[in-house]
């Protein structure tokens, strides 16, 4: 995105089948062949990803990568190294990936993505 060029190494075949088509379209060289709005891209990701099979709710401390439980003060999973923290879309404060609301500003994580 920063250079306006597609990444040089793209391994779409390593992605789940539904995401291959979505990301392939997002990475098209011709701008008119890409998604024309962020909401269009978001909707395509939602329909292609695991969330389309039902909401995925993580327990506090649960790693989204391996499912192992971790102490709440960790930033990365002690089992697989996956991040356990994300930035609030409303105020950028760090919050756990399992959070549904930001404790600093009250932003709904689901509402911020809608």
Phi and psi restraints in degrees (range 20) as a CNS / XPLOR table:
assign (resid 1 and name C) (resid 2 and name N)
       (resid 2 and name CA) (resid 2 and name C) 1.0 -69.1 20.0 2
assign (resid 2 and name N) (resid 2 and name CA)
       (resid 2 and name C) (resid 3 and name N) 1.0 -30.6 20.0 2
assign (resid 2 and name C) (resid 3 and name N)
       (resid 3 and name CA) (resid 3 and name C) 1.0 -98.2 20.0 2
assign (resid 3 and name N) (resid 3 and name CA)
       (resid 3 and name C) (resid 4 and name N) 1.0 -13.7 20.0 2
assign (resid 3 and name C) (resid 4 and name N)
       (resid 4 and name CA) (resid 4 and name C) 1.0 80.6 20.0 2
assign (resid 4 and name N) (resid 4 and name CA)
       (resid 4 and name C) (resid 5 and name N) 1.0 6.5 20.0 2
assign (resid 4 and name C) (resid 5 and name N)
       (resid 5 and name CA) (resid 5 and name C) 1.0 -116.7 20.0 2
assign (resid 5 and name N) (resid 5 and name CA)
       (resid 5 and name C) (resid 6 and name N) 1.0 155.6 20.0 2
assign (resid 5 and name C) (resid 6 and name N)
       (resid 6 and name CA) (resid 6 and name C) 1.0 -70.2 20.0 2
assign (resid 6 and name N) (resid 6 and name CA)
       (resid 6 and name C) (resid 7 and name N) 1.0 149.4 20.0 2
assign (resid 6 and name C) (resid 7 and name N)
       (resid 7 and name CA) (resid 7 and name C) 1.0 -59.8 20.0 2
assign (resid 7 and name N) (resid 7 and name CA)
       (resid 7 and name C) (resid 8 and name N) 1.0 149.7 20.0 2
assign (resid 7 and name C) (resid 8 and name N)
       (resid 8 and name CA) (resid 8 and name C) 1.0 -76.4 20.0 2
assign (resid 8 and name N) (resid 8 and name CA)
       (resid 8 and name C) (resid 9 and name N) 1.0 -30.1 20.0 2
assign (resid 8 and name C) (resid 9 and name N)
       (resid 9 and name CA) (resid 9 and name C) 1.0 -113.8 20.0 2
assign (resid 9 and name N) (resid 9 and name CA)
       (resid 9 and name C) (resid 10 and name N) 1.0 112.4 20.0 2
assign (resid 9 and name C) (resid 10 and name N)
       (resid 10 and name CA) (resid 10 and name C) 1.0 -126.6 20.0 2
assign (resid 10 and name N) (resid 10 and name CA)
       (resid 10 and name C) (resid 11 and name N) 1.0 120.8 20.0 2
assign (resid 10 and name C) (resid 11 and name N)
       (resid 11 and name CA) (resid 11 and name C) 1.0 -116.4 20.0 2
assign (resid 11 and name N) (resid 11 and name CA)
       (resid 11 and name C) (resid 12 and name N) 1.0 65.7 20.0 2
assign (resid 11 and name C) (resid 12 and name N)
       (resid 12 and name CA) (resid 12 and name C) 1.0 -58.8 20.0 2
assign (resid 12 and name N) (resid 12 and name CA)
       (resid 12 and name C) (resid 13 and name N) 1.0 -31.7 20.0 2
assign (resid 12 and name C) (resid 13 and name N)
       (resid 13 and name CA) (resid 13 and name C) 1.0 -64.0 20.0 2
assign (resid 13 and name N) (resid 13 and name CA)
       (resid 13 and name C) (resid 14 and name N) 1.0 -16.5 20.0 2
assign (resid 13 and name C) (resid 14 and name N)
       (resid 14 and name CA) (resid 14 and name C) 1.0 -87.6 20.0 2
assign (resid 14 and name N) (resid 14 and name CA)
       (resid 14 and name C) (resid 15 and name N) 1.0 -7.1 20.0 2
assign (resid 14 and name C) (resid 15 and name N)
       (resid 15 and name CA) (resid 15 and name C) 1.0 -89.6 20.0 2
assign (resid 15 and name N) (resid 15 and name CA)
       (resid 15 and name C) (resid 16 and name N) 1.0 157.9 20.0 2
assign (resid 15 and name C) (resid 16 and name N)
       (resid 16 and name CA) (resid 16 and name C) 1.0 -56.9 20.0 2
assign (resid 16 and name N) (resid 16 and name CA)
       (resid 16 and name C) (resid 17 and name N) 1.0 147.1 20.0 2
assign (resid 16 and name C) (resid 17 and name N)
       (resid 17 and name CA) (resid 17 and name C) 1.0 -51.3 20.0 2
assign (resid 17 and name N) (resid 17 and name CA)
       (resid 17 and name C) (resid 18 and name N) 1.0 -44.4 20.0 2
assign (resid 17 and name C) (resid 18 and name N)
       (resid 18 and name CA) (resid 18 and name C) 1.0 -63.5 20.0 2
assign (resid 18 and name N) (resid 18 and name CA)
       (resid 18 and name C) (resid 19 and name N) 1.0 -32.4 20.0 2
assign (resid 18 and name C) (resid 19 and name N)
       (resid 19 and name CA) (resid 19 and name C) 1.0 -80.2 20.0 2
assign (resid 19 and name N) (resid 19 and name CA)
       (resid 19 and name C) (resid 20 and name N) 1.0 -22.2 20.0 2
assign (resid 19 and name C) (resid 20 and name N)
       (resid 20 and name CA) (resid 20 and name C) 1.0 -57.7 20.0 2
assign (resid 20 and name N) (resid 20 and name CA)
       (resid 20 and name C) (resid 21 and name N) 1.0 -48.0 20.0 2
assign (resid 20 and name C) (resid 21 and name N)
       (resid 21 and name CA) (resid 21 and name C) 1.0 -67.6 20.0 2
assign (resid 21 and name N) (resid 21 and name CA)
       (resid 21 and name C) (resid 22 and name N) 1.0 -42.2 20.0 2
assign (resid 21 and name C) (resid 22 and name N)
       (resid 22 and name CA) (resid 22 and name C) 1.0 -63.3 20.0 2
assign (resid 22 and name N) (resid 22 and name CA)
       (resid 22 and name C) (resid 23 and name N) 1.0 -50.1 20.0 2
assign (resid 22 and name C) (resid 23 and name N)
       (resid 23 and name CA) (resid 23 and name C) 1.0 -71.5 20.0 2
assign (resid 23 and name N) (resid 23 and name CA)
       (resid 23 and name C) (resid 24 and name N) 1.0 -30.8 20.0 2
assign (resid 23 and name C) (resid 24 and name N)
       (resid 24 and name CA) (resid 24 and name C) 1.0 -60.8 20.0 2
assign (resid 24 and name N) (resid 24 and name CA)
       (resid 24 and name C) (resid 25 and name N) 1.0 -42.4 20.0 2
assign (resid 24 and name C) (resid 25 and name N)
       (resid 25 and name CA) (resid 25 and name C) 1.0 -67.5 20.0 2
assign (resid 25 and name N) (resid 25 and name CA)
       (resid 25 and name C) (resid 26 and name N) 1.0 -39.9 20.0 2
assign (resid 25 and name C) (resid 26 and name N)
       (resid 26 and name CA) (resid 26 and name C) 1.0 -64.6 20.0 2
assign (resid 26 and name N) (resid 26 and name CA)
       (resid 26 and name C) (resid 27 and name N) 1.0 -27.6 20.0 2
assign (resid 26 and name C) (resid 27 and name N)
       (resid 27 and name CA) (resid 27 and name C) 1.0 -98.7 20.0 2
assign (resid 27 and name N) (resid 27 and name CA)
       (resid 27 and name C) (resid 28 and name N) 1.0 8.4 20.0 2
assign (resid 27 and name C) (resid 28 and name N)
       (resid 28 and name CA) (resid 28 and name C) 1.0 -55.1 20.0 2
assign (resid 28 and name N) (resid 28 and name CA)
       (resid 28 and name C) (resid 29 and name N) 1.0 142.8 20.0 2
assign (resid 28 and name C) (resid 29 and name N)
       (resid 29 and name CA) (resid 29 and name C) 1.0 -68.8 20.0 2
assign (resid 29 and name N) (resid 29 and name CA)
       (resid 29 and name C) (resid 30 and name N) 1.0 -40.3 20.0 2
assign (resid 29 and name C) (resid 30 and name N)
       (resid 30 and name CA) (resid 30 and name C) 1.0 -80.8 20.0 2
assign (resid 30 and name N) (resid 30 and name CA)
       (resid 30 and name C) (resid 31 and name N) 1.0 118.9 20.0 2
assign (resid 30 and name C) (resid 31 and name N)
       (resid 31 and name CA) (resid 31 and name C) 1.0 -54.0 20.0 2
assign (resid 31 and name N) (resid 31 and name CA)
       (resid 31 and name C) (resid 32 and name N) 1.0 -36.1 20.0 2
assign (resid 31 and name C) (resid 32 and name N)
       (resid 32 and name CA) (resid 32 and name C) 1.0 -73.7 20.0 2
assign (resid 32 and name N) (resid 32 and name CA)
       (resid 32 and name C) (resid 33 and name N) 1.0 -9.5 20.0 2
assign (resid 32 and name C) (resid 33 and name N)
       (resid 33 and name CA) (resid 33 and name C) 1.0 -96.1 20.0 2
assign (resid 33 and name N) (resid 33 and name CA)
       (resid 33 and name C) (resid 34 and name N) 1.0 -7.6 20.0 2
assign (resid 33 and name C) (resid 34 and name N)
       (resid 34 and name CA) (resid 34 and name C) 1.0 -86.5 20.0 2
assign (resid 34 and name N) (resid 34 and name CA)
       (resid 34 and name C) (resid 35 and name N) 1.0 174.8 20.0 2
assign (resid 34 and name C) (resid 35 and name N)
       (resid 35 and name CA) (resid 35 and name C) 1.0 -63.5 20.0 2
assign (resid 35 and name N) (resid 35 and name CA)
       (resid 35 and name C) (resid 36 and name N) 1.0 138.6 20.0 2
assign (resid 35 and name C) (resid 36 and name N)
       (resid 36 and name CA) (resid 36 and name C) 1.0 -92.2 20.0 2
assign (resid 36 and name N) (resid 36 and name CA)
       (resid 36 and name C) (resid 37 and name N) 1.0 -9.7 20.0 2
assign (resid 36 and name C) (resid 37 and name N)
       (resid 37 and name CA) (resid 37 and name C) 1.0 -148.2 20.0 2
assign (resid 37 and name N) (resid 37 and name CA)
       (resid 37 and name C) (resid 38 and name N) 1.0 150.3 20.0 2
assign (resid 37 and name C) (resid 38 and name N)
       (resid 38 and name CA) (resid 38 and name C) 1.0 -61.5 20.0 2
assign (resid 38 and name N) (resid 38 and name CA)
       (resid 38 and name C) (resid 39 and name N) 1.0 -35.0 20.0 2
assign (resid 38 and name C) (resid 39 and name N)
       (resid 39 and name CA) (resid 39 and name C) 1.0 -66.4 20.0 2
assign (resid 39 and name N) (resid 39 and name CA)
       (resid 39 and name C) (resid 40 and name N) 1.0 -34.9 20.0 2
assign (resid 39 and name C) (resid 40 and name N)
       (resid 40 and name CA) (resid 40 and name C) 1.0 -64.9 20.0 2
assign (resid 40 and name N) (resid 40 and name CA)
       (resid 40 and name C) (resid 41 and name N) 1.0 -43.2 20.0 2
assign (resid 40 and name C) (resid 41 and name N)
       (resid 41 and name CA) (resid 41 and name C) 1.0 -65.3 20.0 2
assign (resid 41 and name N) (resid 41 and name CA)
       (resid 41 and name C) (resid 42 and name N) 1.0 -44.7 20.0 2
assign (resid 41 and name C) (resid 42 and name N)
       (resid 42 and name CA) (resid 42 and name C) 1.0 -57.3 20.0 2
assign (resid 42 and name N) (resid 42 and name CA)
       (resid 42 and name C) (resid 43 and name N) 1.0 -47.1 20.0 2
assign (resid 42 and name C) (resid 43 and name N)
       (resid 43 and name CA) (resid 43 and name C) 1.0 -63.0 20.0 2
assign (resid 43 and name N) (resid 43 and name CA)
       (resid 43 and name C) (resid 44 and name N) 1.0 -39.2 20.0 2
assign (resid 43 and name C) (resid 44 and name N)
       (resid 44 and name CA) (resid 44 and name C) 1.0 -65.4 20.0 2
assign (resid 44 and name N) (resid 44 and name CA)
       (resid 44 and name C) (resid 45 and name N) 1.0 -40.9 20.0 2
assign (resid 44 and name C) (resid 45 and name N)
       (resid 45 and name CA) (resid 45 and name C) 1.0 -63.6 20.0 2
assign (resid 45 and name N) (resid 45 and name CA)
       (resid 45 and name C) (resid 46 and name N) 1.0 -43.0 20.0 2
assign (resid 45 and name C) (resid 46 and name N)
       (resid 46 and name CA) (resid 46 and name C) 1.0 -62.8 20.0 2
assign (resid 46 and name N) (resid 46 and name CA)
       (resid 46 and name C) (resid 47 and name N) 1.0 -41.6 20.0 2
assign (resid 46 and name C) (resid 47 and name N)
       (resid 47 and name CA) (resid 47 and name C) 1.0 -74.1 20.0 2
assign (resid 47 and name N) (resid 47 and name CA)
       (resid 47 and name C) (resid 48 and name N) 1.0 -24.4 20.0 2
assign (resid 47 and name C) (resid 48 and name N)
       (resid 48 and name CA) (resid 48 and name C) 1.0 -91.9 20.0 2
assign (resid 48 and name N) (resid 48 and name CA)
       (resid 48 and name C) (resid 49 and name N) 1.0 -25.9 20.0 2
assign (resid 48 and name C) (resid 49 and name N)
       (resid 49 and name CA) (resid 49 and name C) 1.0 -87.6 20.0 2
assign (resid 49 and name N) (resid 49 and name CA)
       (resid 49 and name C) (resid 50 and name N) 1.0 178.0 20.0 2
assign (resid 49 and name C) (resid 50 and name N)
       (resid 50 and name CA) (resid 50 and name C) 1.0 -59.1 20.0 2
assign (resid 50 and name N) (resid 50 and name CA)
       (resid 50 and name C) (resid 51 and name N) 1.0 -26.8 20.0 2
assign (resid 50 and name C) (resid 51 and name N)
       (resid 51 and name CA) (resid 51 and name C) 1.0 -63.2 20.0 2
assign (resid 51 and name N) (resid 51 and name CA)
       (resid 51 and name C) (resid 52 and name N) 1.0 -22.3 20.0 2
assign (resid 51 and name C) (resid 52 and name N)
       (resid 52 and name CA) (resid 52 and name C) 1.0 -69.8 20.0 2
assign (resid 52 and name N) (resid 52 and name CA)
       (resid 52 and name C) (resid 53 and name N) 1.0 -16.5 20.0 2
assign (resid 52 and name C) (resid 53 and name N)
       (resid 53 and name CA) (resid 53 and name C) 1.0 -90.2 20.0 2
assign (resid 53 and name N) (resid 53 and name CA)
       (resid 53 and name C) (resid 54 and name N) 1.0 8.8 20.0 2
assign (resid 53 and name C) (resid 54 and name N)
       (resid 54 and name CA) (resid 54 and name C) 1.0 125.0 20.0 2
assign (resid 54 and name N) (resid 54 and name CA)
       (resid 54 and name C) (resid 55 and name N) 1.0 156.2 20.0 2
assign (resid 54 and name C) (resid 55 and name N)
       (resid 55 and name CA) (resid 55 and name C) 1.0 -65.1 20.0 2
assign (resid 55 and name N) (resid 55 and name CA)
       (resid 55 and name C) (resid 56 and name N) 1.0 139.3 20.0 2
assign (resid 55 and name C) (resid 56 and name N)
       (resid 56 and name CA) (resid 56 and name C) 1.0 -104.5 20.0 2
assign (resid 56 and name N) (resid 56 and name CA)
       (resid 56 and name C) (resid 57 and name N) 1.0 112.7 20.0 2
assign (resid 56 and name C) (resid 57 and name N)
       (resid 57 and name CA) (resid 57 and name C) 1.0 -112.0 20.0 2
assign (resid 57 and name N) (resid 57 and name CA)
       (resid 57 and name C) (resid 58 and name N) 1.0 122.5 20.0 2
assign (resid 57 and name C) (resid 58 and name N)
       (resid 58 and name CA) (resid 58 and name C) 1.0 -91.9 20.0 2
assign (resid 58 and name N) (resid 58 and name CA)
       (resid 58 and name C) (resid 59 and name N) 1.0 142.0 20.0 2
assign (resid 58 and name C) (resid 59 and name N)
       (resid 59 and name CA) (resid 59 and name C) 1.0 -74.8 20.0 2
assign (resid 59 and name N) (resid 59 and name CA)
       (resid 59 and name C) (resid 60 and name N) 1.0 158.0 20.0 2
assign (resid 59 and name C) (resid 60 and name N)
       (resid 60 and name CA) (resid 60 and name C) 1.0 -56.7 20.0 2
assign (resid 60 and name N) (resid 60 and name CA)
       (resid 60 and name C) (resid 61 and name N) 1.0 129.1 20.0 2
assign (resid 60 and name C) (resid 61 and name N)
       (resid 61 and name CA) (resid 61 and name C) 1.0 85.0 20.0 2
assign (resid 61 and name N) (resid 61 and name CA)
       (resid 61 and name C) (resid 62 and name N) 1.0 -7.0 20.0 2
assign (resid 61 and name C) (resid 62 and name N)
       (resid 62 and name CA) (resid 62 and name C) 1.0 -76.3 20.0 2
assign (resid 62 and name N) (resid 62 and name CA)
       (resid 62 and name C) (resid 63 and name N) 1.0 131.6 20.0 2
assign (resid 62 and name C) (resid 63 and name N)
       (resid 63 and name CA) (resid 63 and name C) 1.0 -77.8 20.0 2
assign (resid 63 and name N) (resid 63 and name CA)
       (resid 63 and name C) (resid 64 and name N) 1.0 130.5 20.0 2
assign (resid 63 and name C) (resid 64 and name N)
       (resid 64 and name CA) (resid 64 and name C) 1.0 -70.8 20.0 2
assign (resid 64 and name N) (resid 64 and name CA)
       (resid 64 and name C) (resid 65 and name N) 1.0 -18.6 20.0 2
assign (resid 64 and name C) (resid 65 and name N)
       (resid 65 and name CA) (resid 65 and name C) 1.0 -83.7 20.0 2
assign (resid 65 and name N) (resid 65 and name CA)
       (resid 65 and name C) (resid 66 and name N) 1.0 -49.4 20.0 2
assign (resid 65 and name C) (resid 66 and name N)
       (resid 66 and name CA) (resid 66 and name C) 1.0 -118.0 20.0 2
assign (resid 66 and name N) (resid 66 and name CA)
       (resid 66 and name C) (resid 67 and name N) 1.0 -9.5 20.0 2
assign (resid 66 and name C) (resid 67 and name N)
       (resid 67 and name CA) (resid 67 and name C) 1.0 82.6 20.0 2
assign (resid 67 and name N) (resid 67 and name CA)
       (resid 67 and name C) (resid 68 and name N) 1.0 -0.9 20.0 2
assign (resid 67 and name C) (resid 68 and name N)
       (resid 68 and name CA) (resid 68 and name C) 1.0 -73.9 20.0 2
assign (resid 68 and name N) (resid 68 and name CA)
       (resid 68 and name C) (resid 69 and name N) 1.0 149.3 20.0 2
assign (resid 68 and name C) (resid 69 and name N)
       (resid 69 and name CA) (resid 69 and name C) 1.0 -84.0 20.0 2
assign (resid 69 and name N) (resid 69 and name CA)
       (resid 69 and name C) (resid 70 and name N) 1.0 141.3 20.0 2
assign (resid 69 and name C) (resid 70 and name N)
       (resid 70 and name CA) (resid 70 and name C) 1.0 -133.2 20.0 2
assign (resid 70 and name N) (resid 70 and name CA)
       (resid 70 and name C) (resid 71 and name N) 1.0 156.1 20.0 2
assign (resid 70 and name C) (resid 71 and name N)
       (resid 71 and name CA) (resid 71 and name C) 1.0 -60.7 20.0 2
assign (resid 71 and name N) (resid 71 and name CA)
       (resid 71 and name C) (resid 72 and name N) 1.0 144.9 20.0 2
assign (resid 71 and name C) (resid 72 and name N)
       (resid 72 and name CA) (resid 72 and name C) 1.0 -66.5 20.0 2
assign (resid 72 and name N) (resid 72 and name CA)
       (resid 72 and name C) (resid 73 and name N) 1.0 -17.7 20.0 2
assign (resid 72 and name C) (resid 73 and name N)
       (resid 73 and name CA) (resid 73 and name C) 1.0 -87.5 20.0 2
assign (resid 73 and name N) (resid 73 and name CA)
       (resid 73 and name C) (resid 74 and name N) 1.0 -2.1 20.0 2
assign (resid 73 and name C) (resid 74 and name N)
       (resid 74 and name CA) (resid 74 and name C) 1.0 -81.3 20.0 2
assign (resid 74 and name N) (resid 74 and name CA)
       (resid 74 and name C) (resid 75 and name N) 1.0 146.0 20.0 2
assign (resid 74 and name C) (resid 75 and name N)
       (resid 75 and name CA) (resid 75 and name C) 1.0 -95.2 20.0 2
assign (resid 75 and name N) (resid 75 and name CA)
       (resid 75 and name C) (resid 76 and name N) 1.0 -22.4 20.0 2
assign (resid 75 and name C) (resid 76 and name N)
       (resid 76 and name CA) (resid 76 and name C) 1.0 -132.9 20.0 2
assign (resid 76 and name N) (resid 76 and name CA)
       (resid 76 and name C) (resid 77 and name N) 1.0 147.3 20.0 2
assign (resid 76 and name C) (resid 77 and name N)
       (resid 77 and name CA) (resid 77 and name C) 1.0 -62.8 20.0 2
assign (resid 77 and name N) (resid 77 and name CA)
       (resid 77 and name C) (resid 78 and name N) 1.0 131.6 20.0 2
assign (resid 77 and name C) (resid 78 and name N)
       (resid 78 and name CA) (resid 78 and name C) 1.0 -76.9 20.0 2
assign (resid 78 and name N) (resid 78 and name CA)
       (resid 78 and name C) (resid 79 and name N) 1.0 -7.0 20.0 2
assign (resid 78 and name C) (resid 79 and name N)
       (resid 79 and name CA) (resid 79 and name C) 1.0 -99.2 20.0 2
assign (resid 79 and name N) (resid 79 and name CA)
       (resid 79 and name C) (resid 80 and name N) 1.0 -42.0 20.0 2
assign (resid 79 and name C) (resid 80 and name N)
       (resid 80 and name CA) (resid 80 and name C) 1.0 -127.2 20.0 2
assign (resid 80 and name N) (resid 80 and name CA)
       (resid 80 and name C) (resid 81 and name N) 1.0 -7.9 20.0 2
assign (resid 80 and name C) (resid 81 and name N)
       (resid 81 and name CA) (resid 81 and name C) 1.0 86.1 20.0 2
assign (resid 81 and name N) (resid 81 and name CA)
       (resid 81 and name C) (resid 82 and name N) 1.0 -0.1 20.0 2
assign (resid 81 and name C) (resid 82 and name N)
       (resid 82 and name CA) (resid 82 and name C) 1.0 -62.9 20.0 2
assign (resid 82 and name N) (resid 82 and name CA)
       (resid 82 and name C) (resid 83 and name N) 1.0 147.2 20.0 2
assign (resid 82 and name C) (resid 83 and name N)
       (resid 83 and name CA) (resid 83 and name C) 1.0 -68.1 20.0 2
assign (resid 83 and name N) (resid 83 and name CA)
       (resid 83 and name C) (resid 84 and name N) 1.0 141.2 20.0 2
assign (resid 83 and name C) (resid 84 and name N)
       (resid 84 and name CA) (resid 84 and name C) 1.0 -111.2 20.0 2
assign (resid 84 and name N) (resid 84 and name CA)
       (resid 84 and name C) (resid 85 and name N) 1.0 6.1 20.0 2
assign (resid 84 and name C) (resid 85 and name N)
       (resid 85 and name CA) (resid 85 and name C) 1.0 -132.5 20.0 2
assign (resid 85 and name N) (resid 85 and name CA)
       (resid 85 and name C) (resid 86 and name N) 1.0 143.9 20.0 2
assign (resid 85 and name C) (resid 86 and name N)
       (resid 86 and name CA) (resid 86 and name C) 1.0 -137.4 20.0 2
assign (resid 86 and name N) (resid 86 and name CA)
       (resid 86 and name C) (resid 87 and name N) 1.0 165.8 20.0 2
assign (resid 86 and name C) (resid 87 and name N)
       (resid 87 and name CA) (resid 87 and name C) 1.0 -94.2 20.0 2
assign (resid 87 and name N) (resid 87 and name CA)
       (resid 87 and name C) (resid 88 and name N) 1.0 137.0 20.0 2
assign (resid 87 and name C) (resid 88 and name N)
       (resid 88 and name CA) (resid 88 and name C) 1.0 -60.9 20.0 2
assign (resid 88 and name N) (resid 88 and name CA)
       (resid 88 and name C) (resid 89 and name N) 1.0 136.2 20.0 2
assign (resid 88 and name C) (resid 89 and name N)
       (resid 89 and name CA) (resid 89 and name C) 1.0 -74.6 20.0 2
assign (resid 89 and name N) (resid 89 and name CA)
       (resid 89 and name C) (resid 90 and name N) 1.0 -15.4 20.0 2
assign (resid 89 and name C) (resid 90 and name N)
       (resid 90 and name CA) (resid 90 and name C) 1.0 -88.9 20.0 2
assign (resid 90 and name N) (resid 90 and name CA)
       (resid 90 and name C) (resid 91 and name N) 1.0 -46.2 20.0 2
assign (resid 90 and name C) (resid 91 and name N)
       (resid 91 and name CA) (resid 91 and name C) 1.0 -126.6 20.0 2
assign (resid 91 and name N) (resid 91 and name CA)
       (resid 91 and name C) (resid 92 and name N) 1.0 -2.8 20.0 2
assign (resid 91 and name C) (resid 92 and name N)
       (resid 92 and name CA) (resid 92 and name C) 1.0 72.6 20.0 2
assign (resid 92 and name N) (resid 92 and name CA)
       (resid 92 and name C) (resid 93 and name N) 1.0 4.2 20.0 2
assign (resid 92 and name C) (resid 93 and name N)
       (resid 93 and name CA) (resid 93 and name C) 1.0 -66.4 20.0 2
assign (resid 93 and name N) (resid 93 and name CA)
       (resid 93 and name C) (resid 94 and name N) 1.0 143.4 20.0 2
assign (resid 93 and name C) (resid 94 and name N)
       (resid 94 and name CA) (resid 94 and name C) 1.0 -68.8 20.0 2
assign (resid 94 and name N) (resid 94 and name CA)
       (resid 94 and name C) (resid 95 and name N) 1.0 141.2 20.0 2
assign (resid 94 and name C) (resid 95 and name N)
       (resid 95 and name CA) (resid 95 and name C) 1.0 -147.2 20.0 2
assign (resid 95 and name N) (resid 95 and name CA)
       (resid 95 and name C) (resid 96 and name N) 1.0 157.9 20.0 2
assign (resid 95 and name C) (resid 96 and name N)
       (resid 96 and name CA) (resid 96 and name C) 1.0 -66.2 20.0 2
assign (resid 96 and name N) (resid 96 and name CA)
       (resid 96 and name C) (resid 97 and name N) 1.0 146.6 20.0 2
assign (resid 96 and name C) (resid 97 and name N)
       (resid 97 and name CA) (resid 97 and name C) 1.0 -63.8 20.0 2
assign (resid 97 and name N) (resid 97 and name CA)
       (resid 97 and name C) (resid 98 and name N) 1.0 -16.6 20.0 2
assign (resid 97 and name C) (resid 98 and name N)
       (resid 98 and name CA) (resid 98 and name C) 1.0 -88.1 20.0 2
assign (resid 98 and name N) (resid 98 and name CA)
       (resid 98 and name C) (resid 99 and name N) 1.0 -8.3 20.0 2
assign (resid 98 and name C) (resid 99 and name N)
       (resid 99 and name CA) (resid 99 and name C) 1.0 -68.0 20.0 2
assign (resid 99 and name N) (resid 99 and name CA)
       (resid 99 and name C) (resid 100 and name N) 1.0 145.2 20.0 2
assign (resid 99 and name C) (resid 100 and name N)
       (resid 100 and name CA) (resid 100 and name C) 1.0 -107.1 20.0 2
assign (resid 100 and name N) (resid 100 and name CA)
       (resid 100 and name C) (resid 101 and name N) 1.0 -19.2 20.0 2
assign (resid 100 and name C) (resid 101 and name N)
       (resid 101 and name CA) (resid 101 and name C) 1.0 -137.2 20.0 2
assign (resid 101 and name N) (resid 101 and name CA)
       (resid 101 and name C) (resid 102 and name N) 1.0 146.6 20.0 2
assign (resid 101 and name C) (resid 102 and name N)
       (resid 102 and name CA) (resid 102 and name C) 1.0 -81.7 20.0 2
assign (resid 102 and name N) (resid 102 and name CA)
       (resid 102 and name C) (resid 103 and name N) 1.0 128.6 20.0 2
assign (resid 102 and name C) (resid 103 and name N)
       (resid 103 and name CA) (resid 103 and name C) 1.0 -72.7 20.0 2
assign (resid 103 and name N) (resid 103 and name CA)
       (resid 103 and name C) (resid 104 and name N) 1.0 -19.7 20.0 2
assign (resid 103 and name C) (resid 104 and name N)
       (resid 104 and name CA) (resid 104 and name C) 1.0 -84.0 20.0 2
assign (resid 104 and name N) (resid 104 and name CA)
       (resid 104 and name C) (resid 105 and name N) 1.0 -42.0 20.0 2
assign (resid 104 and name C) (resid 105 and name N)
       (resid 105 and name CA) (resid 105 and name C) 1.0 -122.0 20.0 2
assign (resid 105 and name N) (resid 105 and name CA)
       (resid 105 and name C) (resid 106 and name N) 1.0 -8.7 20.0 2
assign (resid 105 and name C) (resid 106 and name N)
       (resid 106 and name CA) (resid 106 and name C) 1.0 82.3 20.0 2
assign (resid 106 and name N) (resid 106 and name CA)
       (resid 106 and name C) (resid 107 and name N) 1.0 6.6 20.0 2
assign (resid 106 and name C) (resid 107 and name N)
       (resid 107 and name CA) (resid 107 and name C) 1.0 -64.2 20.0 2
assign (resid 107 and name N) (resid 107 and name CA)
       (resid 107 and name C) (resid 108 and name N) 1.0 133.9 20.0 2
assign (resid 107 and name C) (resid 108 and name N)
       (resid 108 and name CA) (resid 108 and name C) 1.0 -77.7 20.0 2
assign (resid 108 and name N) (resid 108 and name CA)
       (resid 108 and name C) (resid 109 and name N) 1.0 126.4 20.0 2
assign (resid 108 and name C) (resid 109 and name N)
       (resid 109 and name CA) (resid 109 and name C) 1.0 -60.5 20.0 2
assign (resid 109 and name N) (resid 109 and name CA)
       (resid 109 and name C) (resid 110 and name N) 1.0 -45.5 20.0 2
assign (resid 109 and name C) (resid 110 and name N)
       (resid 110 and name CA) (resid 110 and name C) 1.0 -65.5 20.0 2
assign (resid 110 and name N) (resid 110 and name CA)
       (resid 110 and name C) (resid 111 and name N) 1.0 -41.1 20.0 2
assign (resid 110 and name C) (resid 111 and name N)
       (resid 111 and name CA) (resid 111 and name C) 1.0 -64.3 20.0 2
assign (resid 111 and name N) (resid 111 and name CA)
       (resid 111 and name C) (resid 112 and name N) 1.0 -34.9 20.0 2
assign (resid 111 and name C) (resid 112 and name N)
       (resid 112 and name CA) (resid 112 and name C) 1.0 -69.4 20.0 2
assign (resid 112 and name N) (resid 112 and name CA)
       (resid 112 and name C) (resid 113 and name N) 1.0 -26.6 20.0 2
assign (resid 112 and name C) (resid 113 and name N)
       (resid 113 and name CA) (resid 113 and name C) 1.0 -88.9 20.0 2
assign (resid 113 and name N) (resid 113 and name CA)
       (resid 113 and name C) (resid 114 and name N) 1.0 -11.9 20.0 2
